[in-house]
């Protein structure tokens, strides 16, 4: 850093920038691999010098999850690193020099506008530079995101009149009437399904009713639902019963009875067989999905696309996935090809894509190919190298449901709810169940749907902002979506006020003071915090807990897969509260062995969002019978997939024995 400073002072901006870039990226490449592109001024080395010469030292080992040699080195470095990506803020704080005189990034030395650092030599180029010599260079200026159209109306989806109507609305699907479609179990009265009855019986049982607090403030509007429903379990239908599905996966089969190249049909497997039943006019599918199925059928017929043959494992089109971008109605299409790699999918893949673009280019948001030549029933393989983007943008963009600011980003590599309209209601209810000013940890976060919705909700005027948000998931593709969502929100929502350079530098705490405060269990005021409020790590739920994600968190949000909580996570939540464990927000300052740490000791509210009721009942029994002091505040069942025997359940637990 010192050498880079001397090079800059001597006028060699290019070498100084190159050296600084290697300092920023090389030692910590594994920590910040998600930020592959960044623009910064060489003046950004100033906070690094302050950090390195602060007397606390710099050790690479301090950034490993299991090491604790420096109290807050990781969080301080993260804040400085993110600050270094903004040349304008560095200039305002440390210098009056122009910010655009030297900038680079990790893609071949380009600046923020994508222009190469190397200039072409030649008379023409020289004259151009000469003419522009006297023009003043404009520094990069951060622009706040503009308000967007609100797609979701919470009140319209939760009022009494809408609820009563949806309880009686029929789906009236012709494929259900034919008796061959395995997608739906009921065609009307979508809440009259076995899983709902099982849930009502469970939450009305004596052992569970004893664990209810008797408070239903979270579910005030549910009081207007059916009087016959069990008092402790409310049923919600959060979306219309038709055209709600915005993501669908369909199997592919040949049109004729034998393996051939006369085109394909698209549908669901019949019950207990591998025979595909076509559903071209499915009533629960978004209209764009039905339109895409129609075009695919015509295109495979036009170019003689072969489907996958299960009998002899011959290659061809195997499955298709449709994802609707609700704001545009366009489809992100994934073609699952029975091939080891994309070369073996040719020329059939190229011909099919060309025909699809020829028929209706405006329908397609993007087209992907996923290569899967496995013999099992898995639609997608786990190898990320199997994904290939053919056309269109990488991400589908959906608006955050709780505000008119910000977007959620999804790619085919990430999990996305099948009913986005319905899950918007769940996300809003979860956001409202989190008290203002809370410190929130979200496990199984996906792209951060629930956590970011809560962050945006509490940033609205009249609400108390969240203190911080920590999200984690083991799919590395989610972090890139999360980062883009953070960038789409106003900086006032995602950063602490003191991070904007408005405070006097003399008022900032030193590293030593900050470490001592955390060791003594003294909480920082919001005004004393710096950097980003929302952070994300790639880790399983159990590993995220062991690295201290929930330390200091007052609210824990979990949205596990159908199998429920990991055993290690459930064990931590069932541990009794340890009054002797000091309050800390980082594992780096804990002075007790890992095996004695209660990694959820500070959590006093647990919000459990479940897509598998059997697993929820098992975990709920364990939590309520443990010595941790958990009590149920409320339980609600959401018919997220009308027509199917499925319920999405949200349970809110509060810890009473503290």
N, C-alpha and C positions, 0 to 999 in steps of 0.2 A: 504493500500500500504506500509506503514511504517513497519507494522508487517511482511508482506511478505518479505521485504528487510532484516529484522533481521533474519528471519528464513533461508533465503538464505545464509546470511553471516555466520550463525552458522552451515551450512552444511546440514540442513534439506531441501533438494531440493524438495522432494516430496510434503511436506505440503506447501512449499512456492509456488510451481507451482499450486497446487490445489486452494489455496487462491487467487492467481492472476487471475486464470481462472474464479472464481466466480465474481471477481471485474469486469472483462472485459465483462462478458456475462449477469449477472443478472439485473443490473439497466437499461441496454440499449437493452434488448432482443428484444423489438419491433422494434427498429431502425435498428438493424443489423441481423434480422432473416434470411436474405438470405445467410449470411456467416456461414453456419452450421458446417463447418469443417475448422479448422485453426491450424497451427503449430507455436509455438513461444517459445522463450527462456524466462526464468524467468527474465533475464536481461532486458526484454522489459518493466519492471515496471519503468525504469529510466525516460522515457519521461512522464509517468503518474505523477511521483513525481514532475517533473518540472512544469507540468500543474497545479497540485493541490496546490503547494506552490508558484505559481507565483504572488499571491496577488489579483487575480481576483475572486477566489473562484470557487466552483463547485456546480451547482444547477441542479437537475434532471428536474425541470420545464423548464429550458432553452431549452430543447430539444423538447418541444411540439411545433407544428407548429404555434400556436397563441401567443406564449410567446416571449418577446424580452428583458429579463433582462441582457443578456450578448451579447456583440457586435458580436463577431465571434466565440463563443464557439463551435457551431455545426461544422463549417468547420474545426477549429483547431483540435477538438477532432477526427473528421473523418480521418484527415490526420495522426494523431498519432496512431489511431487504425489500419489503414491499414499498417503503418510502423511496428507496433508491430507484424504483422504476418510474418515478415521476420527476422529470428534470425540472419542471417549473417549480415544484415545491422546494427542491433542493436550492435552487437559485434564490428563492425568496428568503430562505433561512440562512444561507451561508455566503452568498456572493451576489455580485451585480453583473457577472459575466454572461454573455449570451448562451442560452441553453442548447441551441442547435448547432454549435460549432463542432461537436463531436458526439456521434451516437452510433450504436451498433446493436445487433441482436444475434441470436443463435443460428440464424439461417443465412450464412454467407455474408455477414457484415452489412445488413441492410438497416436503414433507419425506419422510423415509425411509419413513413409513407411508402415503404417498400422500395426505396431507391438505393442502389448499390453505393458502397463507399468508394469504389474505384471509379475514377473518371476516365472517359475515353480521351485519348490524345488526338490532336488534330487541329488544323487551323479553324475549321468551322466551330468545333466545340470550344476552342480557345476564345473566339470572338463572342460566343454566347456567354461564356463566363465573364468576359470583359464588360459586356453590356449590363450584366446583372451584378457587377461588383459593388455598385453603390446602393443596391437595394437592401433595405433593412430586413434581416431574417426574423421571422416571427416565431417565438417560442411556442411549444406545445401547450395548449390550454385545455384543462379538463372541462368537459361539457356535461351538465346534469342530464340524465335521461328525461325524455318528455313523457307526459301522461299518455296512456294508451286507452283504447276503447275497452270498457268493462264488459267481459263476456258472460260473467256469472252473476246471478241475482240470488243471494242467499235467502232473502225474505220470501221471494216468489216460490222457492223450492221447499220451504218449511212451514208455510202457513196452514191453518186448519182446513181451509177449503181445498187446497191442492192435495193435502194428505188424504182427506176423505175420498177425493176423486180417484187417486191412484190406487187406493185399496180395492176399488171396484173395476178399474179400467181393464178390459181384456187386451191380450196381445193379438189374437185372431190371426195367427200365422198359418198359411196353407200347408207348409211343410210339416208342422206339428199334426195337423188334421190327417195327413197321409200316413202317419205312424212310423216313418222311417228316420226322422231326424233325432239324433241323440243329444242335441244341444239344450233343449228345454224339457222340463218335467211337468210344467203347468202352462196352460194357455190363457188363464184368467185367474183373478184373485191371487196375485203373485206372492202375497204374504202367507197364504195358506199352504205352507210347505213343511215337511217333517222336521227340518233342522230348526225352524222357528219354534215349533212346539217343544222340541227337546230343550232349547235354550230357556223357554218360559218355565219349564218344569225344574230345570237346574237352579235358576235364580230364585225360585219360589220355595226351594227346599229349606227345611228348618236350619240346617247347618250353615247355609249361605245367608239366610235372612238375618241371622244373629250377627253377622259381620257387616251389615249395612249401617251406615251412620244415620240414616233417616233424612239426609239432606238431598233434595232433588233440584237445587238451584241451577245446576248445569243443564237440566233437561226441562226447564220451565215450559217450553212450547210443546213438549211431548204430552202434557196433561190433557190436551185436546184430542188425543188419539182415541182409538176404540176403548170403550169402557170395559170390555171383556178382557183386555190385556192385563197381564200380571203387573202389579204395582211396581215391582222392582226391576222390570225389564220392559223397555219401550221399543217399539218397532217403527222404523223410519224407512220410507221409500224415497230416496234422495233425488231421483231423476224420473223423467217419463218412462213408461214401461215399454215403449217402442223407440227404435232408432237411437238407443243409448250406447251401443257398442262402437267405440272409436278405435279399437285394435282387435284384429282377428287373425287367427292362424288356421289355414285350411289345408287339408290333404289333397293330393293330386292323383288322378287315375286316368287311364285312356278312355276315349269315348266309346270305342268298340269293346267287345267282350274279351279280346285277346290283345297282347302287346302289339302296338302298331304306332304309326306316325300320322294318325288322322286327327290330331288335336287332343285336348285334355278337358276333363271336367274337374270342378273344384267343390269341395264340400267337407262333410264330417264323416268319420267312420261310423257305420252302423254298430249298434250295441253288440259286443262280443264277437266282432269280426273286423277284417281289414277291407271290407267292401265300402266304397265311398258313396255316400248319398249326396247328390248335388243339392245346394240350397241357393239358387240364383236370386230369389226374392225374399230373403230372410228379413222378417219384420224387426228384429232387434238390431240388425246391422245398420250403421250409418249409411245413408243413401250413397255416399261416395264409394263405400266398400262394394255395394251391389253393382254400381257402375263399373268399378275396376274389375270385378269378376266377369262381367259381360265382355269387356274389352279383352281380357286375358283369354277367354274362351275363343273369341274370334281370332285373336293373334296366333294362338297355338295351332289353330286350324289352318290359317293362312301360310304359316312357315313350316308346318308339319313337325311340331315339337313333340318329342317322345317323352312320356312320363316314366317314372322309375318303376322297374319291374321287380317286385319283391321275390318272385320265384327264382329268378336266376341272377338277382342283384345287378342287373344291367343299369347303366347310368341314364339320367334324364331328369326332368323336373320332378321334384319330390314333394315339397311343401311350398306354400306361399304365406307371407305375412303382410298384413295391411295395417298401416298406422295413419290415422287421419289427423291432420293439423286443423283444429277446429276453426281457427280464425280465417282460414282460406278455403277449407274443404278439400284440400289437395291430399294426395296419398303418397306416403313413403312406402315403397314396395320392396320387399325382400324376396328374391327367388332362391329357394334352397335347392341346390343341384347335387345330384348323386355323383360327385366327382372328387378326386383327391385334391385337385387344385384347379384354378380357374382356366388353365390352358386345356385341361381335359374336358371342360364344359363347352369348348368351342367346336364347331362354329354355331351350334344350336343356340347358345346364350346370346351371341351377338345378333343373330337373326331375329330372335324374339324381342330383344330390347329395341332394335330398329323398327320393328313392326308396331310395337306399343307406342313409340314416339310419333310414328306416322299417323296412327289412328286418332289419338287425342293427346297432344303434348302438354296441354294446359292442366290435365288431371294430375300429372305426376309431380310431386314435390321432389322426389329423388328415387333412384333405383339402385338396389344393392344386390349382390350375389353372395350367398353363403354356401361354401363347399362342405358337404357332409356325405361321405361314402360309408359311414358306419352301418352295421346290420341291425342295430337296435331301433327302438321307437323314438329316441330323442330327436327332436326337430333340429336343434342346434348343437354343434359340438362345442367343447370348451376351449378349443384352440383359437386365440384371437386372430391368428394368421389366416383363418378360414373366411374372414370377412373381407369383401371387396366392394368399394363404392364405385358404381358405374357412372351414374349421372346425378346431378343435383347437389344441394348443400348437405353437410354432414348431419346437421341437427334439425329436429322438428321443434318448433317453439310454441309453448303454451303459456297463457297469462297466469300469473299468480292469482289465486282466487280471492284473497282478502284485501286487495287494494287495487288502485288503478296504475300502479307502478310495478315494473319488474316482470321477468319472464322465467319460466322453467324450460330447461333444454333437455331433450331426449335424443338418443341415437338408437338404432336397432340393437346395439350392444348393451343397452341398459334396460332395466325393468321399467315398464310403463303400465299403468292401470288400464284395464279394458273399458271401464266406464269413467271417463275423466269428469263428466258432469256430476256424477254421483260422489266421486271421491273429493271433489271441491267442497261439498257439504261437510264431509268428514274432516277435511283439513281445517275448515273454518271452525267447526266445533272443538277440535283439538286446540286451535289457537286461542279460542275464548276460554278454554279450561286452564290455560297457563296464566298464572298471576303476573301482572305487570312487574317489571324489574327483576324477573327470575333469571337464574343462570341455568341454561338448558343444555342437556346432553341428549342427543338422538342416536340410538343404535339401530342397525339395519336401515340406514337412512335412505338408501338408493341415491337419487340425485338431490335429496334434501327437500322433498316435497312438503313434508309436515313442518320441519324446522324453519325453512325459509318463509312459509306461509305465516307462521307465528311471529317471526322477526318483522315481516312487513306489516302484519296486523297491529302489533304493539308500537310501531313507529308512526302510526297515524295520529293526527292532532287529538288531544284529549286522553290518549293512552300513555301509560308509562313504558318506555322502551325496555326491551330485554337487556340485561347486563352483558351477557355473551351467549353464543350458540356454538356447540361443538357437535359435528356430525361425523359419522364413520360408516363404512361399508367395505366389504372385501372385493368388490368389483372395481378395478382401477379405472374403468371407463366412466364411472359415476363422477369422479372428482373433476374431470374436465367440464362436465355439464354444470356442476356446482359452481365452479369458478366463473363460468359465463353468466350464470344467474346472479351472482354477486355483482358482477360488472354491470348488469342491467339495472340495478337498483341505485337510487341516489346515494352519494357518498355519506350523507348524514345518517343513513339507515345502517350502513355496513361498517362504519368507522366511528371511533370515539371522537368527540369534539376536539380534544386536545391533540389529536393526530393531524389536524389541519394547520398546525403551526401558529395558532392564535395565542397560545400562552407563552409567557416569558420562559426562556430556557433555564433561568436561575431557579424557577419554581419546580422543575422536574426532579423527581427522586433519582438518586444514584442507584447503581446496581446493588451496592452493599446495603443501602437503606431498604431497598425493595425486598431483598432476600431476608433481612432481619425481620421485617414486618410479616412476611409470609411464615417464617419460622415461629414467630410469636403468636400466630393465629389472628393477626389484625387484618381485617378486610380492607381492600382498597375502595375508595370512593370512585364513582364513575368518572369524575373529573381527573382522577389521578391515573387513569388507564390510557394506554396509547395503542395504536395499530388497529387491526381488524377485529370486529366483534364476532364474526362468523369464521370458523375454521373447519377444515376437513382432513381426515386421515384415512388412508386405505388400510383397513384392518378388519378382521372378523370381530364380532361383538365381544367375545371373551378376551381377545387380545387388546381391543380398545379399552376395556375396563382395566386390564393389567398395566397399561401404559398411563393410566390416570385420567382418562377422558371424563369420568364422572366425579372426580375429586372436586369438591366445591360446588357441584351442581345441586340446585334445589329441586329441579324437575327432571325426571328421566322419561323420555318417550321411546317406546319400543314398537316396532312394526315387523315382527319376525315372519319368516315364511310359514307355510302351512303346518310344518312339523313343530312349531312353537319355539320357545326360548332354548338356547344352548344350555346344557347342564351346568356349565361353569357360571353362566350369567344368573341362572335361577338360584344356584347356591349362594352367590354373593347377595342377592336380594333377600334371601331368607336368613341372613346373619343378623343377630341382634345389634342394636345400636351400641357403639362403643364410645362412651362419654370421655374416655381417656385418650382417644385418638385426636391429635390436633387438627384444626381446620386448615387445610392447605388447598391450593388450586393446581398444584403441580407435584408430580411424584419426585421431582428433583430435590425437594426440601424435606421429604419424609425421613425421619431418623429411626424408623422401626423396620424390622425385616418384612419382606414382601408377604411371607406366609401369615403374618399377623395383621395385615392391612385389611380393613373392610373397604373395598373399592367403591361402594355405594353408600358409605356411612352418612354423607351429607344430604342424601336425597330424602325429601319428605313428601313428594308427590310422584306417583308412577302412573303414566298414561299408556295403557296397553291396547294397541290396535291389532286385532287378530283376523286372519282370513281362514283359520282352521279352528272350528269351535271345539272339537275334541281335545286338541292340544291346549286351548285356552282353559277349558275346564280343569285339566290336569295341573296346569301352572297356577291357576287360581286357588285350587285346593292347597297346593304347597305353600303359597304365599300367605293365605289366611290362617293356616295351621302352624305357621312358623313363629319364632320368638321375635321377629322383626317388628311386630306391632302394626301390621298393615290392616286397614279397614276399607271396605268398599264405600265409595261415595255414590257412584251411579254406574249403570250398565245399560247400553243401548245397542240394538241390533239394526243394521242397515241392510236392506235388500238391495245390494249393489248391482246384482246381475238378475234383474226381473225375468222370470221364466225358469230359472235354475233353482236347484235345492241347495242354496248357498246363502250364508249370512256373514256379513262383516261386522264384528263386534268391537265396541269401544268401552273399556272398563277403566274407571278412575279410582286409584287407591291412594289413601293418605296414611302416613305413618303417625301413630298416636303415642307410642312408647318411646319418648325421647328423653 
